[in-house]
Amino acid sequence: MDLLRSWMFVPGHRQRMIDKAFGLNTDAIMLDIEDGVAPNEKDAARKNIAESLGREKTLGSPARYVRINAIGHARMDADLEAVVRPGLEGLVCPKVDTPEEVRKVEAILNEREPKMKMRCAKAKRAT
C-alpha cells in the first residue's frame, strides 16, 4: 500500500472544484457528501460524484475517496447507492462508534461491488 501524504477535501456539490481536484498533484482527493454539503445539496453531490468517478483515471492522478454520511443515517444508503462504482478507491465513514457499524458498511460493499463489476482487495484482518 502506498503512503497517502496529501489529501484534498472537495465538496461534492461543487462540480468545478471536483474538476480542478482531479488535476491536482495531490495523493488523494476526498469527495465529500457529509458535513461539507448542505442537506438541500446532497442529491447534487451524489450525482456529481458518481459521474466524476466514472472518468478514466490517468497515471499520477489522485486516489479517489468519498466521505459518506454517518453510518445508520437515512442518507447513508443513498450515498452508497450512488458512489459504489468503478473509480471509487475508498470510503471514509464518519462518526464511527463501533466495529459493527464498519461491518454494516462492509456487508453493503460485499453485495454491491460484484454487481458493479468492481474488483476489491480484501482488508487483512489481525488474528
WOJOJO-V949687 format. One record per residue. RES is the residue in one small letter. PSI is psi in whole degrees, -180 to 180 (NA if undefined). OMEGA is omega in whole degrees, -180 to 180 (none if undefined). D_CENTER is the distance of its C-alpha to the mean C-alpha in Angstrom with 1 decimal. Layout:
res: (RES/RES)
psi: (PSI/PSI)
omega: (OMEGA/OMEGA)
d_center: (D_CENTER/D_CENTER)
This chain:
res: (m/d/l/l/r/s/w/m/f/v/p/g/h/r/q/r/m/i/d/k/a/f/g/l/n/t/d/a/i/m/l/d/i/e/d/g/v/a/p/n/e/k/d/a/a/r/k/n/i/a/e/s/l/g/r/e/k/t/l/g/s/p/a/r/y/v/r/i/n/a/i/g/h/a/r/m/d/a/d/l/e/a/v/v/r/p/g/l/e/g/l/v/c/p/k/v/d/t/p/e/e/v/r/k/v/e/a/i/l/n/e/r/e/p/k/m/k/m/r/c/a/k/a/k/r/a/t)
psi: (134/148/127/103/-33/134/139/120/130/122/127/-17/-1/87/-40/-38/-38/-48/-45/-43/-36/-24/1/156/71/157/-37/151/143/107/120/133/-13/-117/-22/2/127/150/-38/-4/-1/-42/-42/-40/-45/-45/-49/-45/-46/-46/-40/-36/-26/-10/146/138/135/159/128/-3/157/152/149/111/155/132/115/173/163/143/131/-15/147/-30/-19/-44/-43/-37/-51/-39/-39/-39/-14/97/163/138/-25/129/-9/161/150/121/110/161/41/129/-27/156/-31/-33/-41/-40/-34/-47/-40/-41/-42/-43/-42/-29/-44/-39/-47/-36/-31/7/44/139/121/145/129/139/140/135/141/143/NA)
omega: (178/176/177/-174/-175/-178/174/178/-173/177/-173/-180/-179/-175/179/179/176/-180/-180/-178/-179/-179/-178/177/177/-178/-176/170/177/179/-169/170/-172/-171/180/-176/178/-178/-179/179/-175/179/178/179/179/-179/-180/-178/-180/180/-178/178/-180/179/177/180/179/180/178/179/-175/171/-174/178/177/174/-179/173/-173/179/-179/177/-179/-178/-176/-178/178/178/-178/178/-177/-168/178/-176/176/-177/176/-180/178/177/170/-178/-178/171/179/-180/-174/175/-179/178/178/178/177/178/179/179/178/179/179/178/-172/-175/178/178/-180/-180/177/177/-175/173/178/177/176/-179/176/179/none)
d_center: (17.9/17.9/18.0/15.3/17.7/16.3/13.1/12.9/11.3/11.2/11.7/10.1/13.7/15.3/15.3/17.8/15.8/12.8/15.6/17.2/14.3/13.9/17.5/17.7/18.9/16.3/14.7/11.1/9.3/6.9/6.3/7.6/8.6/10.6/13.7/13.5/14.0/17.3/17.7/19.4/16.6/13.7/14.7/14.9/11.4/10.0/12.6/12.0/8.4/9.4/12.4/11.2/9.0/12.4/14.3/16.0/15.1/18.1/19.6/18.7/15.7/12.9/10.1/6.8/3.9/2.0/5.2/6.6/10.4/12.6/13.4/16.4/16.0/17.0/13.9/11.5/12.8/12.4/8.7/8.3/11.1/9.7/6.3/7.5/9.5/10.9/9.3/5.9/7.1/5.4/4.1/6.3/8.9/11.5/15.2/15.5/19.3/20.0/19.2/19.6/16.5/14.4/16.6/15.9/12.2/13.4/16.0/13.7/11.8/15.3/16.4/13.9/13.1/16.8/17.2/14.7/16.6/13.9/15.5/13.9/15.7/16.7/16.5/20.1/21.6/24.6/27.7)
